[in-house]
Structure formats: structure tokens, C-alpha cells
């Protein structure tokens, strides 16, 4: 860990400013800057980046910013500011793409189930565009199908967690034998063990719907950030410029 680095410091400051603005302006901030489903009227292209600076509560931003400082600062010292920024935002955008792709699957699965039952597609879209739903939908499709369909369309994603998971993967691959002291585990755990287990738990929760860490978590965004982080690290190591700094 150690001293906070410049890019990490600036990212934390921007996140805190967004969090304060969200406390002041509430729903308007979430409408403008959260990541909405592309078919939702609230969706804007800049949300692929702006959602990384939005958070749902104090503990959400606290844990994310702590992880950004703890795991991001060593990477920035190794890579330099520009390379760290590139990695961080690439992982965050990758997380958004995976999250949105999974939501498209859930949305189309629910829409197809409702249309196949005889409900006109236009009627369904009109209802959900107004933020509503019909209880009768649960009679023609499973609860999980309808819940996922409605959640994909109506629930925006917020948080830096996707980018943070990319940072975690990069840290684990760069410092695999670093021992992490975690508040809920009384003994140190090496990064090469802890980080894969953490990602595996998110993948399990995303696939099964059983959330170990609580409700309202975009598990596939976490997995997506980790996946893009792994791909970048693998490519950089393969091409022997993983440790090259971009701002020398």
C-alpha cells in the first residue's frame, strides 16, 4: 500500500465529489450518470464511463475507494499514471459491456416469454417504459425470468466496482504472494488465493441468483471487470511490456 499516487488520488477526489453531488441532487444524478439499459429512455452514451463515479451509499464508496487506494497505488507506481488510467477505465468499460450484455439476455428472455404467451410486444414495452408491470406476467413465466426482465430494464448500475475488480486481478497477477489482512479473516491470505476466490463467488452469485454479499449487486459487472483486467494483463505479459511505464 503506502503513499497514495496521483491518478488514484484524483480518481478518489472525483468519486467523492460525485457522491456529495448525489446526496444533494439525488434522483437527478442517478438519472443522468448511472448506467441504464440501452433501450431505457434514460440511457446516454456517457454513462458507460460516468457510472464508475456513482455510488449507492457510504459503505459502497468507502470500500471501493479503500480498494482503489490499497491495490491501485502499487500498480500506478509500477506502471505510471497514464498506463494506470488506461487500465482502470478499460476494465470499467469492459465491466459495463459485460453487464449490459447479460441484461440484454435477461431482457430478451423475458420479452420472448411474454410475447409467446400472446401479449403484444408493443403493449409490454409501453408498460415497462412507464416503470410499471402487470402481475399477470408471473402467471405465464417464472418469477426469476420476470424479475430479471424488469430488473434489466429498470435498474441502473452504479459504482467503480467493475474497474476495481480489474485492478484486483492486476494486483494479484503482479504481486501474487502479497499477504492480505482482511477484517473478516483472522489470518493473512495471499493475493493469488484470495482474489480468484472472490471472483468465483461473484460468478456463482451471478449464475445462481443467490447473492452471498447482499442484494442489489451487479455481479456480472464485477466478473466483467475481472475478465477484461485479466485479458489486458495476459496480453501485456505476453508482449513483454507489462512493467513498462507510459509516462517516462
C-alpha positions as CSV (number, residue, x, y, z in Angstrom):
1,X,0.0,0.0,0.0
2,X,1.9,3.1,1.2
3,X,1.6,6.6,-0.1
4,X,-1.4,7.4,-2.4
5,X,-0.4,8.0,-6.0
6,X,-1.6,10.9,-8.2
7,X,-4.0,9.0,-10.5
8,X,-5.5,7.2,-7.6
9,X,-5.8,10.4,-5.6
10,X,-7.6,12.2,-8.5
11,X,-10.0,9.3,-9.0
12,X,-10.9,9.3,-5.3
13,X,-11.5,13.0,-5.4
14,X,-13.8,12.8,-8.4
15,X,-15.7,9.9,-6.8
16,X,-16.2,11.8,-3.6
17,X,-17.4,14.9,-5.5
18,X,-19.9,12.8,-7.4
19,X,-21.0,11.2,-4.1
20,X,-21.6,14.6,-2.5
21,X,-23.5,15.9,-5.5
22,X,-25.6,12.7,-5.4
23,X,-26.5,13.5,-1.8
24,X,-27.6,17.0,-2.8
25,X,-29.4,16.2,-6.1
26,X,-30.4,12.6,-5.6
27,X,-32.6,11.1,-8.4
28,X,-31.4,13.6,-11.0
29,X,-27.8,12.5,-10.6
30,X,-28.9,8.8,-10.8
31,X,-30.9,9.6,-13.9
32,X,-28.1,11.4,-15.7
33,X,-25.0,9.4,-14.7
34,X,-26.0,5.8,-13.8
35,X,-25.7,3.1,-16.4
36,X,-29.2,2.4,-17.7
37,X,-30.2,-0.3,-20.1
38,X,-29.8,1.0,-23.7
39,X,-33.5,0.6,-24.5
40,X,-34.5,2.7,-21.5
41,X,-35.1,6.3,-22.3
42,X,-32.7,7.4,-19.5
43,X,-29.7,5.8,-21.3
44,X,-27.0,8.1,-22.6
45,X,-23.6,7.1,-24.1
46,X,-21.5,8.8,-21.5
47,X,-23.0,6.6,-18.8
48,X,-20.5,3.8,-19.8
49,X,-17.9,6.0,-18.0
50,X,-19.9,8.2,-15.6
51,X,-21.5,5.2,-13.8
52,X,-18.0,4.5,-12.4
53,X,-18.2,7.6,-10.3
54,X,-21.6,7.0,-8.9
55,X,-22.3,5.0,-5.7
56,X,-25.3,3.8,-3.9
57,X,-24.3,4.6,-0.3
58,X,-21.5,5.5,2.1
59,X,-20.3,1.9,2.6
60,X,-20.3,1.3,-1.2
61,X,-18.0,4.2,-1.9
62,X,-15.9,3.6,1.2
63,X,-15.0,0.0,0.3
64,X,-14.4,0.9,-3.4
65,X,-12.1,3.8,-2.6
66,X,-10.2,1.8,0.0
67,X,-9.6,-0.9,-2.6
68,X,-8.6,1.6,-5.2
69,X,-6.0,3.1,-2.8
70,X,-4.8,-0.2,-1.4
71,X,-4.4,-2.1,-4.7
72,X,-4.3,0.7,-7.3
73,X,-1.4,2.7,-5.8
74,X,1.2,-0.1,-6.2
75,X,0.1,-0.6,-9.8
76,X,0.4,3.1,-10.6
77,X,3.9,3.2,-9.0
78,X,4.9,0.3,-11.3
79,X,3.2,1.4,-14.5
80,X,2.9,5.2,-14.3
81,X,-0.1,7.4,-14.4
82,X,-1.2,7.1,-18.0
83,X,-1.0,3.3,-18.1
84,X,-2.9,3.0,-14.9
85,X,-5.6,5.4,-16.2
86,X,-5.9,3.3,-19.4
87,X,-6.1,0.1,-17.5
88,X,-8.6,1.4,-15.0
89,X,-11.1,2.8,-17.5
90,X,-10.7,-0.1,-19.8
91,X,-11.6,-2.5,-17.1
92,X,-14.6,-0.3,-16.1
93,X,-15.9,0.0,-19.6
94,X,-15.4,-3.8,-20.1
95,X,-17.4,-4.4,-16.9
96,X,-20.2,-2.2,-18.3
97,X,-20.2,-4.1,-21.6
98,X,-20.5,-7.5,-19.9
99,X,-23.2,-6.2,-17.5
100,X,-25.2,-4.7,-20.4
101,X,-24.8,-7.9,-22.5
102,X,-26.1,-10.1,-19.6
103,X,-29.0,-7.6,-19.2
104,X,-29.8,-7.9,-23.0
105,X,-30.1,-11.7,-22.4
106,X,-32.4,-11.3,-19.4
107,X,-34.5,-8.7,-21.2
108,X,-34.9,-10.7,-24.4
109,X,-35.6,-13.9,-22.4
110,X,-38.4,-12.2,-20.5
111,X,-39.8,-10.4,-23.5
112,X,-39.9,-13.6,-25.6
113,X,-41.7,-15.5,-22.8
114,X,-44.4,-12.8,-22.6
115,X,-44.8,-12.4,-26.3
116,X,-45.1,-16.2,-26.8
117,X,-47.9,-16.2,-24.3
118,X,-49.9,-13.9,-26.6
119,X,-49.2,-10.5,-25.1
120,X,-48.4,-7.9,-27.8
121,X,-44.8,-6.7,-27.7
122,X,-45.8,-3.0,-28.1
123,X,-48.1,-3.3,-25.0
124,X,-45.2,-4.8,-22.9
125,X,-42.8,-2.1,-23.9
126,X,-45.3,0.6,-23.2
127,X,-46.0,-0.7,-19.7
128,X,-42.3,-1.1,-18.7
129,X,-41.4,2.3,-20.2
130,X,-43.7,3.8,-17.7
131,X,-41.9,2.0,-14.9
132,X,-44.8,-0.5,-14.4
133,X,-45.5,-4.1,-14.9
134,X,-48.5,-6.5,-14.9
135,X,-48.9,-9.0,-12.0
136,X,-50.4,-11.4,-14.6
137,X,-46.9,-11.8,-16.2
138,X,-45.9,-14.0,-13.3
139,X,-48.6,-16.4,-14.4
140,X,-47.0,-17.0,-17.9
141,X,-43.3,-17.1,-17.0
142,X,-41.2,-18.0,-13.9
143,X,-40.6,-15.4,-11.2
144,X,-36.9,-15.3,-11.9
145,X,-37.5,-14.7,-15.6
146,X,-39.8,-11.7,-15.0
147,X,-37.7,-10.3,-12.1
148,X,-34.6,-10.4,-14.3
149,X,-36.5,-8.9,-17.2
150,X,-37.8,-6.0,-15.1
151,X,-34.5,-5.5,-13.3
152,X,-32.5,-5.4,-16.6
153,X,-34.8,-2.6,-17.9
154,X,-35.5,-0.6,-14.8
155,X,-32.4,-0.9,-12.6
156,X,-29.3,1.2,-13.3
157,X,-25.8,0.2,-12.5
158,X,-23.6,2.4,-10.3
159,X,-20.1,2.1,-8.8
160,X,-16.5,1.7,-9.5
161,X,-16.5,-2.0,-8.6
162,X,-16.0,-3.3,-12.2
163,X,-12.9,-1.2,-12.6
164,X,-11.8,-2.2,-9.1
165,X,-12.1,-5.9,-9.9
166,X,-9.8,-5.3,-12.9
167,X,-7.3,-3.6,-10.5
168,X,-7.6,-6.6,-8.1
169,X,-6.7,-9.0,-10.9
170,X,-3.8,-6.9,-12.0
171,X,-2.6,-6.7,-8.4
172,X,-2.9,-10.5,-7.9
173,X,-1.0,-11.2,-11.1
174,X,1.7,-8.6,-10.3
175,X,2.1,-9.4,-6.6
176,X,0.7,-12.9,-6.2
177,X,2.4,-13.6,-2.9
178,X,1.4,-10.4,-1.2
179,X,-0.4,-11.3,2.1
180,X,-3.7,-9.5,2.6
181,X,-5.1,-8.9,6.1
182,X,-8.9,-8.9,5.8
183,X,-11.2,-7.8,8.6
184,X,-13.4,-11.0,8.3
185,X,-10.5,-13.5,8.1
186,X,-8.1,-13.6,11.2
187,X,-5.1,-14.8,9.2
188,X,-3.3,-13.3,6.2
189,X,-4.3,-14.7,2.8
190,X,-2.1,-14.5,-0.3
191,X,-3.4,-12.4,-3.2
192,X,-3.1,-15.3,-5.6
193,X,-5.7,-17.3,-3.5
194,X,-8.0,-14.6,-2.2
195,X,-8.7,-12.7,-5.5
196,X,-9.7,-15.8,-7.6
197,X,-12.0,-17.0,-4.8
198,X,-13.6,-13.5,-4.6
199,X,-14.3,-13.5,-8.3
200,X,-15.5,-17.1,-8.2
201,X,-18.1,-16.1,-5.5
202,X,-19.3,-13.3,-7.7
203,X,-19.6,-15.6,-10.7
204,X,-21.6,-18.1,-8.5
205,X,-23.9,-15.4,-7.3
206,X,-24.5,-14.1,-10.8
207,X,-25.3,-17.5,-12.3
208,X,-27.4,-18.9,-9.4
209,X,-29.1,-15.6,-8.3
210,X,-28.0,-16.4,-4.7
211,X,-26.1,-13.4,-3.5
212,X,-23.6,-14.1,-0.8
213,X,-22.7,-10.4,-0.4
214,X,-26.2,-9.0,-0.3
215,X,-28.8,-7.8,-2.7
216,X,-28.5,-5.1,-5.5
217,X,-25.0,-6.2,-6.6
218,X,-24.1,-6.2,-10.3
219,X,-22.2,-9.5,-10.1
220,X,-21.6,-9.8,-13.8
221,X,-20.1,-6.3,-13.8
222,X,-17.6,-7.5,-11.3
223,X,-16.8,-10.6,-13.3
224,X,-16.6,-8.5,-16.5
225,X,-14.1,-6.1,-14.9
226,X,-12.0,-9.0,-13.7
227,X,-12.2,-10.7,-17.1
228,X,-11.0,-7.5,-19.0
229,X,-8.3,-7.0,-16.4
230,X,-7.1,-10.5,-16.9
231,X,-7.1,-10.2,-20.7
232,X,-5.1,-6.9,-20.6
233,X,-2.6,-8.3,-18.1
234,X,-2.2,-11.5,-20.1
235,X,-1.6,-9.5,-23.3
236,X,0.9,-7.2,-21.7
237,X,2.8,-10.1,-20.1
238,X,2.8,-12.0,-23.4
239,X,4.2,-9.0,-25.3
240,X,6.7,-8.2,-22.5
241,X,5.6,-4.6,-21.7
242,X,3.6,-5.2,-18.6
243,X,6.1,-3.3,-16.4
244,X,6.8,-0.5,-18.9
245,X,5.8,2.9,-17.8
246,X,3.9,5.1,-20.3
247,X,4.8,8.5,-18.8
248,X,8.6,8.3,-18.6
